[in-house]
Amino acid sequence: MNSVAEKLRSVWMNKDLRKRILYTLAVLVVVRIGCQLPLPGVDSTVIQDFFETNSSLDFFNQLTGGSFSQMSIFALNITPYITSSIIIQLLTIAIPRLEELHKEGEEGRKKLAEYTRYLTIILAVMESAAMGIGFGRQGYLTEGVTFTSVAVIIVALTAGASYLMWLGEQITEHGIGNGISIVLLYNIVSRMPTDIQTLIEKFVTGASNMTNAIVGAILIVVIIVGMVVFIIYLQDGERRINVQYSSKTIGRRLVGGQSSHIPLKINTAGVIPIIFAGSLFQMPIVIASFAGVTGSTAKSASVGEKILAILNQNNWCNPSHIFYTIGLVVYMLLVVFFAYFYTAITFNPQEIASNMKKSGGFVPGIRPGKPTQDYLTNVLNNIIMIGAIGLCFVAFVPIFFSGAFGADVSFGGTSLIIVVGVILETLKQIDSRLVVTKYKTF
């Protein structure tokens, strides 16, 4: 406890860190205010009623901090930026020019960041246009579907998404950590108190007797704490590949001969596989919702409505509709697939093996070149499976309790991984800035 207090004191006494923390908090206040500003021309009460009766868009609403259900000017939030970042990362592997920029260092990364901004605005315009037209057809617009009403929605939502993107970049430059990640963390955390209150009302205060209330409270605490601890181990777990560098004589000096290691993270792809899989399932639901079609588990439902019901996570693990849990099986398979897919496009064993060979490095017992590449690939494939299984478990637990016991909360495995991952990364950034300050003082 004393070490924690001492750490907080050292952080606060650091003038640069204190300034960055206060700046970040000020920006987050602006974000929260923007999430409350209503979107002009939209009947917000109808939108809120829609969300109360249709929980299929809870995940999207969670990522926007509730601004989507309130239909504020920040309704799109930073989701266009996240989508564009993922698209640019994927295109970096497919387009040689983007791959060259990625390898050019700081200047290349600035150019890729510029492309990401342009794509963010394009996606925001497309999404806001779809929302404006869709809401108009459903009668959610106060003035109906007119050019002016749709244009106002497009301009307001695009401006809100662009402004949030700019705020995130300002936090990155003048605040602490990755600004976009911190805004996303803030959105998710802002909804958690309401979800915790819902759990307490259902399983503690709403229990039939004192014994059930105590058991319910203990289970809530154990499950949440256990999930957080598990995610911490999953995020920080790594396999270290020992690397030995051969010594050589340059002039009169003996250079090299030191040993190092290559850290291969267990969860190499992070939360991306769950986001990819969840997006594939959510996209048809969102499009159908704008068209006025919703999923149904009724026997008289059409094939399209039943497919939407299979894609809806709220129908999984429900004993009364056990057939629709087939969607969960497909979801888990997609998580495993995207874990391998994303790692394959972001981690190149051939490039690492080549760089090791050029610098005189080798894995003990493995020949340089192709044998080293094959060895790294085999090790990577094994740990990816472990990480993918861990991701599936994190995603499964909230879905299971929601379907089987009616623990209706908006945050799930994806949200918890994002929260824990961003907090860990922010703490590392703070530690690194403290170390830099100590070196400067020395």
Secondary structure, DSSP 8 states (H G I E B T S, - for coil): -HHHHHHHHHHHH-HHHHHHHHHHHHHHHHHHHHTTSB-TTB-HHHHHHHHHH--TTHHHHHHTTTHHHHTBTTSSTTHHHHHHHHHHHHHHHH-HHHHHHHHS-HHHHHHHHHHHHHHHHHHHHHHHHHHHHHHHHTT-BTT-S-HHHHHHHHHHHHHHHHHHHHHHHHHHHHSSS-HHHHHHHHHHHHHHHHHHHHHHHHHTTT-SSHHHHHHHHHHHHHHHHHHHHHHHHHHH-EEEEEEEE--EEETTEEE---EEEEEEETTTTTTHHHHHHHHHHHHHHHHHHHTT-----STT--HHHHHHHHH-GGGTT-GGGGGGGHHHHHHHHHHHHHHHHHHHHH--HHHHHHHHHHTTEE-TTS-TTHHHHHHHHHHHHHHHHHHHHHHHHHHHHHHHHHHHH----S--HHHHHHHHHHHHHHHHHHHHHHHHHHHHH-
